[in-house]
Amino acid sequence: MGGSKENGTPLPSVPVNPRGDPVRDRGPRTMITVGDVGVAVLRDGGFSVDGGALFGVVPRFLWQQSDPPDEGNRVALALNVLLVETAGKRVLVDTGIGDRWAAKEIGLYKISRETTLLGSLAERGLGPEDVDVVVQTHLHFDHAGGSTRLVDGALRPTFPKARYVVQKGEWEDATRPHERNRASYRPDDFVPLAEAGQLDLVDGEAEVAPGVRVVPTGGHTRHHQIVVVDSGDGLLVPTDLLPTTSHLPLPYVMGYDLYPVGTLEAKRRLLAEAAERGSRILFYHDRRRPLGRVRRQGDRYLLEEGSAHGS
């Protein structure tokens, strides 16, 4: 996802629903077993983006039925970070939006910090040093914003013992942005990772922990990658290929995507695999149904009843 932004210092904010009212949704906390792997959804607060950009060419009269916008045409989104525990290793998939935001940006995006990634980890008795791997599906600010933090006035990796897995091509695009994607990348979110020697660049599909692999898809960015948990029925983390359950229809592709036809084809393959295998899907930006299974009905894919919170 992308948009305009500017760097700043963290300020408190109030979480809101699509109509602008305060909410108290802390997200699901249950650890779920996927074969031999444990997973949990951790929420790093939320924010809002323009509904037209979120749904691309889909007319407002269609998407507003499921996602009513506020008076500024903004739709409320969550930041659902997956924690994977496998073979003694802990893996995070993306790091949310983080805390380094100025008052102007907090108002523009309605950034809420009632729940945070580090707070969600602390509720499980875990600290930043307990994370072994961080997978960055891509380096946009709402996925990599929590990857660094200020420590004694200097930017440091938030997870000091973790290796941060990024596609080599994504790193090159993020560090050499052009006019179309520059607003989505904040160097302070990822350059300190390289400076600290914690950056792990991969080129193509790779296993990052036992039973957990990354698979490049393109679409949202040229080198966007998804995460696949292969244990049991499996779990897929498509992040911005399929940001919410409202994006299950194949034509529902975000206006932010640099390669929308690539997104369409990747969604088609991913949903077919998930429906056939019965795999769970993490919807990174869905504030109501972060985890679920889908079934195929003709040319459509529908969320399985009862699968909203991790069944």
C-alpha positions in Angstrom: 0.0 0.0 0.0 1.2 3.5 -0.4 0.4 7.2 -0.1 1.8 10.6 0.9 3.8 10.8 4.1 6.5 12.7 5.9 8.8 11.7 8.8 8.1 12.9 12.3 8.0 12.1 16.0 5.5 9.8 17.6 2.4 11.2 19.1 -0.6 9.6 20.8 -3.8 8.9 18.8 -7.3 7.5 19.2 -8.5 4.5 17.3 -11.5 5.0 15.2 -14.1 3.0 13.2 -15.0 3.9 9.6 -17.4 6.5 10.8 -14.8 8.2 13.1 -16.1 6.8 16.4 -13.7 5.4 19.1 -13.2 1.6 19.1 -11.7 -0.9 21.5 -11.0 -3.9 19.2 -7.7 -5.4 20.3 -7.8 -8.2 17.7 -7.6 -12.0 18.1 -5.1 -13.3 20.6 -5.5 -17.1 20.4 -2.5 -19.3 19.3 -3.7 -21.6 16.5 -2.0 -24.9 15.5 -1.4 -25.4 11.8 0.0 -28.9 11.6 3.2 -28.8 13.7 3.4 -25.0 13.6 1.8 -22.5 16.0 0.5 -19.1 14.7 -1.0 -16.1 16.2 -2.3 -12.8 14.9 -0.8 -9.7 16.6 -2.3 -6.3 15.9 -0.2 -3.2 15.4 -3.1 -0.7 15.7 -4.8 0.6 12.6 -5.1 3.4 10.1 -7.3 4.6 7.3 -6.8 5.1 3.5 -8.7 6.5 0.7 -11.5 4.1 -0.4 -11.0 4.8 -4.1 -7.3 3.9 -3.9 -8.1 0.8 -1.7 -10.6 -0.6 -4.3 -9.1 0.7 -7.5 -11.5 0.6 -10.5 -14.4 -0.9 -8.4 -17.1 1.8 -8.1 -17.8 3.3 -4.7 -21.5 2.2 -4.8 -20.3 -1.4 -4.7 -17.5 -1.3 -2.1 -19.2 1.1 0.3 -21.7 -1.6 1.1 -19.1 -3.7 3.0 -16.7 -0.9 3.8 -18.5 2.4 4.5 -16.1 5.3 4.3 -15.9 8.3 6.7 -16.6 11.9 5.7 -13.1 12.1 4.0 -13.8 8.9 1.9 -11.3 6.9 4.1 -11.8 3.3 5.0 -10.5 1.9 8.3 -7.9 -0.9 8.1 -6.1 -3.0 10.7 -2.4 -4.1 10.7 -2.4 -7.8 11.4 1.1 -9.2 11.9 1.5 -13.0 11.9 3.6 -14.6 14.6 4.8 -18.1 13.6 6.5 -20.5 16.1 8.2 -23.4 14.4 11.0 -25.7 15.5 12.1 -23.4 18.3 12.1 -20.3 16.0 9.8 -17.3 16.1 9.0 -15.6 12.8 7.1 -12.3 12.3 5.5 -11.5 8.9 5.8 -7.7 8.5 6.0 -5.3 11.4 3.0 -2.9 11.1 3.2 0.9 10.9 5.3 1.6 13.9 5.4 4.8 16.1 7.4 7.4 14.2 4.6 9.6 13.0 4.0 13.3 13.2 0.6 14.8 14.2 -0.2 15.7 10.6 0.2 12.1 9.5 -1.7 10.8 12.4 -4.6 12.9 11.5 -4.3 12.2 7.7 -4.3 8.4 8.2 -6.2 8.2 11.4 -3.4 6.2 12.8 -4.4 4.4 16.0 -1.8 3.0 18.5 -4.1 1.6 21.2 -2.6 -1.8 20.3 1.0 -2.2 19.2 3.1 -5.0 17.9 5.5 -4.9 20.8 2.6 -4.7 23.3 1.0 -7.7 21.6 4.3 -9.6 22.0 4.6 -8.6 25.6 1.1 -9.9 26.3 2.6 -13.3 25.4 5.6 -12.8 27.6 7.9 -12.1 24.6 10.2 -9.2 24.0 11.9 -7.9 20.8 15.0 -10.1 21.5 12.8 -13.3 21.3 12.2 -12.9 17.5 14.5 -14.8 15.2 13.2 -13.9 11.7 11.3 -11.0 10.3 9.9 -11.4 6.8 9.2 -8.2 5.0 6.7 -9.0 2.2 7.7 -5.6 0.9 9.0 -2.3 2.4 6.0 0.0 2.3 5.6 2.1 5.5 2.5 0.2 6.7 4.4 -3.1 6.5 7.9 -2.0 7.6 7.2 0.9 9.9 7.8 -1.2 13.0 11.0 -2.7 11.8 13.1 0.1 13.4 12.8 2.3 16.5 14.6 5.1 18.2 17.0 3.9 20.9 18.9 6.7 22.7 18.2 9.0 19.9 19.5 6.6 17.2 17.5 4.4 14.8 18.0 0.7 15.5 16.4 -2.5 14.3 13.4 -3.2 16.6 14.3 -6.9 16.8 18.0 -6.9 17.7 18.6 -10.7 17.2 16.5 -11.2 14.1 17.4 -11.4 10.4 15.1 -9.4 8.2 14.3 -11.3 5.0 13.7 -9.1 2.0 13.6 -9.8 -1.7 16.7 -8.4 -3.4 14.7 -6.7 -6.1 12.4 -5.1 -3.5 15.4 -3.7 -1.6 16.8 -2.2 -4.9 13.4 -0.6 -5.7 12.9 0.7 -2.2 16.4 2.3 -2.1 16.1 3.7 -5.6 12.4 4.8 -5.8 10.8 6.6 -8.6 8.0 9.2 -8.7 5.2 6.6 -8.6 6.4 4.6 -5.5 8.6 7.1 -3.6 5.8 8.1 -1.1 5.4 4.5 0.0 9.0 4.0 1.1 10.6 5.6 4.2 14.4 4.9 4.3 14.4 5.1 8.1 12.2 1.9 8.1 14.8 -0.3 6.4 18.2 1.3 5.9 19.2 0.8 9.6 18.7 -2.9 9.0 21.5 -3.0 6.5 23.7 -0.8 8.7 23.3 -3.2 11.6 24.2 -6.2 9.5 20.7 -7.8 10.0 19.5 -7.6 6.4 19.0 -11.0 4.6 18.4 -10.4 0.9 17.0 -13.4 -1.0 16.5 -13.8 -4.7 13.4 -15.9 -5.4 11.7 -18.6 -3.3 13.4 -19.5 -0.1 12.8 -21.3 3.2 13.2 -18.9 6.1 12.4 -21.3 9.0 11.3 -25.0 9.1 8.0 -25.2 7.2 8.0 -21.5 6.4 8.9 -20.1 3.0 8.7 -16.9 0.9 7.4 -16.9 -2.6 7.8 -13.9 -4.9 4.6 -12.9 -6.7 4.9 -9.3 -8.0 1.7 -7.4 -8.4 1.5 -4.9 -5.6 5.2 -4.1 -6.1 7.5 -5.6 -8.7 9.1 -7.9 -6.1 6.3 -8.4 -3.6 6.6 -11.7 -1.8 4.1 -13.8 0.1 4.7 -16.2 3.0 3.6 -19.9 2.9 3.3 -22.1 6.0 3.5 -25.6 4.6 2.5 -27.6 7.8 -0.9 -29.3 8.0 -3.5 -27.7 5.7 -1.2 -24.7 5.3 -1.5 -21.0 5.8 -1.0 -18.2 3.3 0.0 -14.6 4.0 -0.6 -12.7 0.8 -0.6 -9.3 2.5 -1.3 -6.6 -0.2 -2.4 -9.1 -2.9 -5.4 -9.8 -0.7 -5.5 -7.1 2.0 -9.0 -7.7 3.2 -11.8 -10.2 2.8 -13.6 -7.5 0.8 -10.9 -8.1 -1.9 -11.8 -11.7 -2.4 -13.5 -11.0 -5.8 -10.8 -11.3 -8.4 -11.3 -7.8 -10.0 -11.0 -6.1 -6.6 -7.4 -4.9 -7.0 -6.0 -1.9 -5.1 -5.2 1.3 -7.0 -1.9 1.3 -5.2 -0.7 -1.7 -7.1 2.1 -1.0 -9.6 1.3 -4.2 -11.6 -2.5 -4.8 -11.2 -2.7 -7.6 -13.8 0.1 -9.3 -11.9 -1.9 -9.0 -8.7 -5.0 -10.5 -10.5 -3.1 -13.5 -11.7 -1.4 -14.1 -8.4 -4.7 -13.9 -6.6 -6.2 -16.3 -9.0 -3.5 -18.9 -8.2 -3.4 -18.3 -4.5 -7.2 -18.5 -4.0 -7.5 -21.7 -6.1 -4.7 -23.3 -4.0 -6.2 -22.2 -0.7 -9.7 -23.4 -1.6 -8.5 -26.8 -2.8 -6.2 -27.4 0.2 -8.4 -25.8 2.8 -5.6 -23.5 3.8 -6.1 -20.5 6.1 -5.4 -17.0 4.8 -4.2 -14.1 6.8 -5.9 -10.8 5.7 -3.3 -8.3 6.8 -5.5 -5.2 6.7 -8.9 -6.7 7.7 -10.1 -5.3 11.0 -13.1 -7.7 11.3 -11.9 -11.1 9.9 -8.1 -11.3 10.0 -7.9 -15.1 9.5 -10.1 -17.5 7.6 -10.6 -20.1 4.9 -12.3 -19.7 1.5 -14.4 -22.0 -0.7 -15.0 -21.8 -4.4 -18.4 -21.2 -5.8 -18.3 -21.2 -9.6 -15.9 -18.4 -10.5 -16.2 -16.8 -7.1 -14.4 -17.3 -3.8 -16.3 -16.9 -0.5 -15.2 -16.8 3.1 -16.1 -20.0 4.9 -18.8 -19.5 7.6 -17.3 -19.7 11.0 -13.7 -19.0 9.8 -13.5 -15.4 10.7 -11.2 -15.6 13.8 -9.0 -18.5 13.1 -10.9 -21.8 12.8 
